[in-house]
Amino acid sequence: MLRNQDATPAEKLEARKFIAHFVGNVHQPLHVSHARDRGWNDIKVYFFGDNANLHSVWDSGMIRHTRNRWSDYAKHRNRAITLRQLEQRKSTDPL
């Protein structure tokens, strides 16, 4: 759809939204689970002294445990990216 010259801007926008959603779920495996566990919300865990569910630990608990602000954590992670990794991420190939 994105390469289709006849596609409307609205169709291309929708295609980009699907891509963003699917790529986002690649690193959110708990969003693709069984209905019976409600996205791993019903999987109870004990995380550093607190009762929690696995989904909340995955989404935010691990970063919160570092006691860093989200923006500081993101800056720290960005500094850890090598130039080679950065070049690889600029690729248009989703793999």
DSSP file (Angstrom, degrees, kcal/mol; ACC not computed):
  #  RESIDUE AA STRUCTURE BP1 BP2  ACC     N-H-->O    O-->H-N    N-H-->O    O-->H-N    TCO  KAPPA ALPHA  PHI   PSI    X-CA   Y-CA   Z-CA
    1    1 A M    >         0   0    0      0, 0.0     3,-0.6     0, 0.0     6,-0.2   0.000 360.0 360.0 360.0 -40.4    0.0    0.0    0.0
    2    2 A L  T 3   +     0   0    0      1,-0.2    10,-0.1    10,-0.1    14,-0.0   0.811 360.0  43.7 -67.3 -28.0    2.8    2.4    0.8
    3    3 A R  T 3  S+     0   0    0      3,-0.0     2,-0.6     2,-0.0    -1,-0.2   0.552  87.3 109.0 -91.0  -8.3    4.4    1.9   -2.6
    4    4 A N    X   -     0   0    0     -3,-0.6     3,-1.3     1,-0.2     8,-0.1  -0.581  55.1-160.8 -74.3 113.2    1.1    2.0   -4.4
    5    5 A Q  T 3  S+     0   0    0     -2,-0.6    -1,-0.2     1,-0.3    -3,-0.0   0.690  90.1  55.9 -68.6 -17.5    1.1    5.3   -6.4
    6    6 A D  T 3  S+     0   0    0      2,-0.1    -1,-0.3    -3,-0.0     2,-0.1   0.528  82.3 110.4 -91.3  -6.4   -2.7    5.1   -6.7
    7    7 A A    <   -     0   0    0     -3,-1.3     0, 0.0    -6,-0.2     0, 0.0  -0.427  69.9-121.9 -71.0 142.7   -3.3    4.9   -2.9
    8    8 A T     >  -     0   0    0     -2,-0.1     4,-2.3     1,-0.1     5,-0.2  -0.376  23.9-108.7 -77.3 161.1   -4.8    7.9   -1.3
    9    9 A P  H  > S+     0   0    0      0, 0.0     4,-2.4     0, 0.0     5,-0.2   0.877 121.9  54.0 -56.4 -36.8   -3.1    9.7    1.6
   10   10 A A  H  > S+     0   0    0      2,-0.2     4,-2.3     1,-0.2     5,-0.1   0.900 108.0  48.7 -65.7 -40.3   -5.7    8.3    3.9
   11   11 A E  H  > S+     0   0    0      2,-0.2     4,-2.2     1,-0.2    -1,-0.2   0.903 112.4  48.3 -65.9 -40.8   -5.0    4.7    2.8
   12   12 A K  H  X S+     0   0    0     -4,-2.3     4,-2.3     2,-0.2    -2,-0.2   0.885 110.2  52.2 -66.9 -37.8   -1.2    5.3    3.2
   13   13 A L  H  X S+     0   0    0     -4,-2.4     4,-2.1    -5,-0.2    -2,-0.2   0.929 109.8  48.8 -62.5 -45.2   -1.8    6.8    6.7
   14   14 A E  H  X S+     0   0    0     -4,-2.3     4,-2.2     1,-0.2    -2,-0.2   0.909 110.1  51.8 -61.4 -41.8   -3.9    3.7    7.7
   15   15 A A  H  X S+     0   0    0     -4,-2.2     4,-2.3     1,-0.2    -1,-0.2   0.907 109.1  50.2 -61.2 -42.3   -1.1    1.4    6.4
   16   16 A R  H  X S+     0   0    0     -4,-2.3     4,-2.6     1,-0.2    -1,-0.2   0.876 108.5  53.0 -64.7 -36.5    1.5    3.3    8.4
   17   17 A K  H  X S+     0   0    0     -4,-2.1     4,-2.3     2,-0.2    -1,-0.2   0.907 109.0  49.2 -64.9 -41.0   -0.7    3.0   11.5
   18   18 A F  H  X S+     0   0    0     -4,-2.2     4,-2.9     2,-0.2     5,-0.2   0.932 111.2  49.5 -63.1 -44.5   -0.9   -0.8   11.0
   19   19 A I  H  X S+     0   0    0     -4,-2.3     4,-2.9     1,-0.2     5,-0.3   0.939 111.4  48.7 -59.7 -47.1    2.8   -1.1   10.6
   20   20 A A  H  X S+     0   0    0     -4,-2.6     4,-2.1     1,-0.2    -1,-0.2   0.900 113.4  47.9 -60.2 -40.7    3.4    1.0   13.8
   21   21 A H  H  X S+     0   0    0     -4,-2.3     4,-2.0     2,-0.2    -2,-0.2   0.936 114.3  44.7 -66.2 -46.9    1.0   -1.2   15.6
   22   22 A F  H  X S+     0   0    0     -4,-2.9     4,-1.0     2,-0.2    -2,-0.2   0.914 114.9  47.4 -66.7 -42.7    2.4   -4.5   14.4
   23   23 A V  H >X S+     0   0    0     -4,-2.9     4,-0.8    -5,-0.2     3,-0.5   0.899 110.5  54.1 -64.7 -39.1    6.0   -3.5   15.0
   24   24 A G  H >< S+     0   0    0     -4,-2.1     3,-0.7    -5,-0.3    -1,-0.2   0.890 106.1  51.9 -60.5 -39.5    5.0   -2.2   18.4
   25   25 A N  H >< S+     0   0    0     -4,-2.0     3,-1.0     1,-0.2    -1,-0.2   0.692  92.6  74.3 -73.6 -17.4    3.5   -5.6   19.3
   26   26 A V  H << S+     0   0    0     -4,-1.0    -1,-0.2    -3,-0.5    -2,-0.2   0.903 106.2  36.0 -60.1 -38.7    6.7   -7.4   18.3
   27   27 A H  T << S+     0   0    0     -4,-0.8    -1,-0.3    -3,-0.7    -2,-0.2   0.301 110.8  66.9 -97.7  10.9    8.3   -6.1   21.5
   28   28 A Q    X   +     0   0    0     -3,-1.0     3,-2.2     1,-0.1     4,-0.3  -0.565  56.2 162.9-123.0  66.3    5.1   -6.5   23.5
   29   29 A P  G >   +     0   0    0      0, 0.0     3,-1.3     0, 0.0    -1,-0.1   0.731  69.2  68.0 -61.3 -20.5    4.6  -10.2   23.6
   30   30 A L  G 3  S+     0   0    0      1,-0.3     3,-0.3    -3,-0.1    11,-0.1   0.648  88.1  66.1 -75.4 -11.9    2.1  -10.0   26.4
   31   31 A H  G <  S+     0   0    0     -3,-2.2     2,-0.4     1,-0.2    -1,-0.3   0.599  99.4  55.0 -79.4 -10.7   -0.3   -8.3   24.1
   32   32 A V  S <  S+     0   0    0     -3,-1.3    -1,-0.2    -4,-0.3     2,-0.2  -0.649  85.4 110.4-122.2  73.7   -0.6  -11.5   22.1
   33   33 A S  S    S-     0   0    0     -2,-0.4     2,-0.3    -3,-0.3    -3,-0.1  -0.389  72.8 -57.4-125.6-158.2   -1.5  -14.1   24.7
   34   34 A H    > > -     0   0    0     -2,-0.2     3,-1.4     1,-0.1     5,-0.9  -0.678  38.0-129.1 -91.3 144.2   -4.5  -16.2   25.6
   35   35 A A  G > 5S+     0   0    0     -2,-0.3     3,-1.4     1,-0.3    -1,-0.1   0.827 104.5  67.9 -59.4 -31.4   -7.9  -14.6   26.4
   36   36 A R  G 3 5S+     0   0    0      1,-0.3    -1,-0.3     2,-0.1     0, 0.0   0.749 103.4  42.5 -65.8 -22.4   -8.1  -16.6   29.6
   37   37 A D  G <>>S-     0   0    0     -3,-1.4     5,-2.2     4,-0.0     4,-0.7   0.382 105.5-127.7-104.3   5.6   -5.2  -14.6   31.2
   38   38 A R  T X45S-     0   0    0     -3,-1.4     3,-1.2    -4,-0.4    -3,-0.2   0.919  76.5 -41.2  52.1  54.1   -6.4  -11.2   29.9
   39   39 A G  T 34<S-     0   0    0     -5,-0.9    -1,-0.2     1,-0.3    -4,-0.1   0.844 110.6 -58.5  66.3  33.7   -3.1  -10.2   28.3
   40   40 A W  T >45S+     0   0    0     -6,-0.4    15,-1.2    14,-0.1     3,-0.7   0.569 110.0 121.7  69.9  12.2   -1.1  -11.7   31.3
   41   41 A N  T <<5S+     0   0    0     -3,-1.2    -3,-0.2    -4,-0.7    -2,-0.1   0.761  73.1  52.6 -71.2 -24.3   -2.9   -9.3   33.6
   42   42 A D  T 3 <S+     0   0    0     -5,-2.2     2,-0.9    11,-0.1    -1,-0.2   0.433  83.0  99.8 -91.5   1.0   -4.1  -12.3   35.6
   43   43 A I    <   -     0   0    0     -3,-0.7    11,-2.6    -6,-0.3     2,-0.3  -0.780  68.1-150.9 -88.2 106.4   -0.6  -13.8   36.0
   44   44 A K  E     +A   53   0A   0     -2,-0.9     2,-0.3     9,-0.2     9,-0.2  -0.589  20.3 174.5 -83.7 137.2    0.3  -12.7   39.5
   45   45 A V  E     -A   52   0A   0      7,-2.7     7,-2.5    -2,-0.3     2,-0.6  -0.917  32.6-129.7-135.4 161.9    4.0  -12.2   40.4
   46   46 A Y  E     -A   51   0A   0     -2,-0.3     2,-0.6     5,-0.2     5,-0.2  -0.961  30.6-173.3-113.6 110.6    6.0  -10.9   43.3
   47   47 A F  E >   -A   50   0A   0      3,-3.0     3,-1.4    -2,-0.6    -2,-0.0  -0.904  63.0 -35.6-118.1 107.4    8.3   -8.2   42.0
   48   48 A F  T 3  S-     0   0    0     -2,-0.6    -1,-0.2     1,-0.3     3,-0.1   0.901 127.1 -38.4  47.1  51.5   11.0   -6.8   44.4
   49   49 A G  T 3  S+     0   0    0      1,-0.2     2,-0.4    -3,-0.1    -1,-0.3   0.438 120.1 101.4  87.7  -0.3    8.7   -6.9   47.4
   50   50 A D  E <   -A   47   0A   0     -3,-1.4    -3,-3.0     0, 0.0     2,-0.4  -0.930  69.5-125.7-120.9 142.1    5.5   -5.9   45.6
   51   51 A N  E     +A   46   0A   0     -2,-0.4     2,-0.3    -5,-0.2    -5,-0.2  -0.683  50.1 144.6 -76.9 135.3    2.5   -8.0   44.4
   52   52 A A  E     -A   45   0A   0     -7,-2.5    -7,-2.7    -2,-0.4     2,-0.3  -0.886  47.6-101.9-153.8-179.7    1.9   -7.2   40.8
   53   53 A N  E  >  -A   44   0A   0     -2,-0.3     4,-1.9    -9,-0.2     3,-0.3  -0.882  33.4-115.9-113.8 156.1    0.8   -8.8   37.5
   54   54 A L  H  > S+     0   0    0    -11,-2.6     4,-2.4   -14,-0.5     5,-0.2   0.848 111.8  56.3 -60.0 -37.0    3.2   -9.8   34.8
   55   55 A H  H  > S+     0   0    0    -15,-1.2     4,-2.8     1,-0.2    -1,-0.2   0.919 108.0  46.7 -63.7 -43.4    1.9   -7.3   32.3
   56   56 A S  H  >>S+     0   0    0     -3,-0.3     5,-2.4     2,-0.2     4,-2.4   0.870 111.9  51.2 -68.9 -34.8    2.4   -4.3   34.5
   57   57 A V  I  <>S+     0   0    0     -4,-1.9     5,-2.0     3,-0.2     6,-0.3   0.928 114.0  44.8 -64.6 -43.7    5.9   -5.5   35.4
   58   58 A W  I  <5S+     0   0    0     -4,-2.4    -2,-0.2    -5,-0.2    -1,-0.2   0.922 117.2  44.1 -65.2 -45.1    6.7   -5.9   31.7
   59   59 A D  I  <5S-     0   0    0     -4,-2.8    -2,-0.2    -5,-0.2    -1,-0.2   0.896 142.3 -20.9 -71.0 -41.3    5.2   -2.6   30.7
   60   60 A S  I  X5S+     0   0    0     -4,-2.4     4,-2.8    -5,-0.2     5,-0.2   0.583 111.6  85.7-143.9 -24.4    6.5   -0.3   33.4
   61   61 A G  I  ><S+     0   0    0     -5,-2.4     4,-2.1     1,-0.2    -4,-0.2   0.866  91.2  51.4 -60.3 -40.5    7.6   -2.1   36.6
   62   62 A M  H  ><S+     0   0    0     -5,-2.0     4,-0.7     2,-0.2    -1,-0.2   0.912 114.7  42.4 -66.5 -41.0   11.2   -2.9   35.4
   63   63 A I  H >4>S+     0   0    0     -6,-0.3     3,-1.1     1,-0.2     5,-0.7   0.919 113.2  52.6 -71.1 -42.4   11.9    0.6   34.4
   64   64 A R  H ><5S+     0   0    0     -4,-2.8     3,-1.8     1,-0.3    -2,-0.2   0.869 101.1  62.9 -59.4 -34.5   10.3    2.1   37.5
   65   65 A H  H 3<5S+     0   0    0     -4,-2.1    -1,-0.3     1,-0.3    -2,-0.2   0.787  93.2  62.0 -62.3 -26.5   12.4   -0.3   39.6
   66   66 A T  T <<5S-     0   0    0     -3,-1.1    -1,-0.3    -4,-0.7    -2,-0.2   0.674 102.4-136.8 -72.1 -14.5   15.5    1.5   38.3
   67   67 A R  T < 5 +     0   0    0     -3,-1.8     2,-0.3    -4,-0.4    -3,-0.1   0.669  60.1 130.4  64.6  19.3   14.1    4.7   40.1
   68   68 A N      < -     0   0    0     -5,-0.7    -1,-0.3     1,-0.1     2,-0.1  -0.681  66.7-105.6 -94.0 154.2   15.0    6.7   37.0
   69   69 A R     >  -     0   0    0     -2,-0.3     4,-2.6     1,-0.1     5,-0.2  -0.507  33.5-115.1 -70.3 151.5   12.7    9.1   35.2
   70   70 A W  H  > S+     0   0    0      1,-0.2     4,-2.6     2,-0.2     5,-0.2   0.897 116.8  51.5 -56.5 -42.4   11.5    7.7   31.9
   71   71 A S  H  > S+     0   0    0      1,-0.2     4,-2.2     2,-0.2    -1,-0.2   0.887 110.5  48.3 -65.7 -38.1   13.3   10.4   30.0
   72   72 A D  H  > S+     0   0    0      2,-0.2     4,-2.5     1,-0.2    -1,-0.2   0.902 111.3  50.3 -66.9 -40.6   16.6    9.7   31.8
   73   73 A Y  H  X S+     0   0    0     -4,-2.6     4,-2.5     2,-0.2    -2,-0.2   0.919 110.5  49.8 -63.1 -42.9   16.2    6.0   31.2
   74   74 A A  H  X S+     0   0    0     -4,-2.6     4,-2.6     2,-0.2    -2,-0.2   0.910 110.7  49.7 -62.7 -42.4   15.6    6.7   27.5
   75   75 A K  H  X S+     0   0    0     -4,-2.2     4,-2.0     2,-0.2    -1,-0.2   0.915 110.7  50.4 -62.2 -42.1   18.6    8.9   27.3
   76   76 A H  H  X S+     0   0    0     -4,-2.5     4,-0.9     1,-0.2    -2,-0.2   0.926 112.3  46.3 -60.8 -45.6   20.7    6.3   28.9
   77   77 A R  H >< S+     0   0    0     -4,-2.5     3,-0.5     1,-0.2     4,-0.4   0.891 109.9  54.2 -65.9 -38.9   19.5    3.6   26.5
   78   78 A N  H >< S+     0   0    0     -4,-2.6     3,-1.2     1,-0.2    -1,-0.2   0.876 105.1  53.8 -63.4 -36.4   20.1    5.9   23.5
   79   79 A R  H 3< S+     0   0    0     -4,-2.0    -1,-0.2     1,-0.2    -2,-0.2   0.763 101.5  60.9 -67.6 -23.4   23.7    6.5   24.6
   80   80 A A  T << S+     0   0    0     -4,-0.9     2,-0.4    -3,-0.5    -1,-0.2   0.598  81.6 101.9 -79.6 -10.2   24.2    2.7   24.6
   81   81 A I    <   -     0   0    0     -3,-1.2     2,-0.1    -4,-0.4    -3,-0.0  -0.607  68.7-138.6 -78.2 128.3   23.4    2.4   20.9
   82   82 A T     >  -     0   0    0     -2,-0.4     4,-2.4     1,-0.1     5,-0.2  -0.397  21.9-111.3 -80.2 162.4   26.5    2.0   18.8
   83   83 A L  H  > S+     0   0    0      1,-0.2     4,-2.4     2,-0.2     5,-0.2   0.884 120.0  54.2 -59.7 -37.9   26.9    3.8   15.5
   84   84 A R  H  > S+     0   0    0      2,-0.2     4,-2.2     1,-0.2    -1,-0.2   0.924 108.8  47.3 -63.2 -44.1   26.6    0.5   13.7
   85   85 A Q  H  > S+     0   0    0      1,-0.2     4,-2.1     2,-0.2    -1,-0.2   0.900 110.3  53.2 -63.5 -39.8   23.3   -0.2   15.4
   86   86 A L  H  X S+     0   0    0     -4,-2.4     4,-1.0     1,-0.2    -2,-0.2   0.915 108.8  48.9 -61.8 -43.4   22.1    3.2   14.5
   87   87 A E  H  < S+     0   0    0     -4,-2.4     3,-0.5     1,-0.2     4,-0.4   0.896 109.9  52.2 -63.0 -40.0   22.9    2.7   10.8
   88   88 A Q  H >< S+     0   0    0     -4,-2.2     3,-1.1     1,-0.2    -1,-0.2   0.875 106.9  53.3 -64.2 -36.2   21.1   -0.6   10.9
   89   89 A R  H 3< S+     0   0    0     -4,-2.1    -1,-0.2     1,-0.3    -2,-0.2   0.721  99.0  63.3 -72.2 -20.9   18.0    1.0   12.4
   90   90 A K  T 3< S+     0   0    0     -4,-1.0    -1,-0.3    -3,-0.5    -2,-0.2   0.597  80.8 111.9 -77.9 -10.0   17.9    3.6    9.6
   91   91 A S    <   -     0   0    0     -3,-1.1    -3,-0.0    -4,-0.4     0, 0.0  -0.259  68.0-141.2 -62.0 148.6   17.4    0.8    7.1
   92   92 A T  S    S+     0   0    0      3,-0.0    -1,-0.1     2,-0.0    -3,-0.1   0.519  77.7  99.6 -86.5  -5.8   14.0    0.6    5.4
   93   93 A D        -     0   0    0      1,-0.2    -2,-0.1     2,-0.1     0, 0.0  -0.727  68.0-150.2 -81.9 116.8   14.0   -3.1    5.6
   94   94 A P              0   0    0      0, 0.0    -1,-0.2     0, 0.0    -3,-0.0   0.746 360.0 360.0 -63.3 -22.0   11.8   -4.1    8.7
   95   95 A L              0   0    0     -3,-0.0    -2,-0.1     0, 0.0    -3,-0.0   0.510 360.0 360.0 -72.7 360.0   13.9   -7.2    9.3
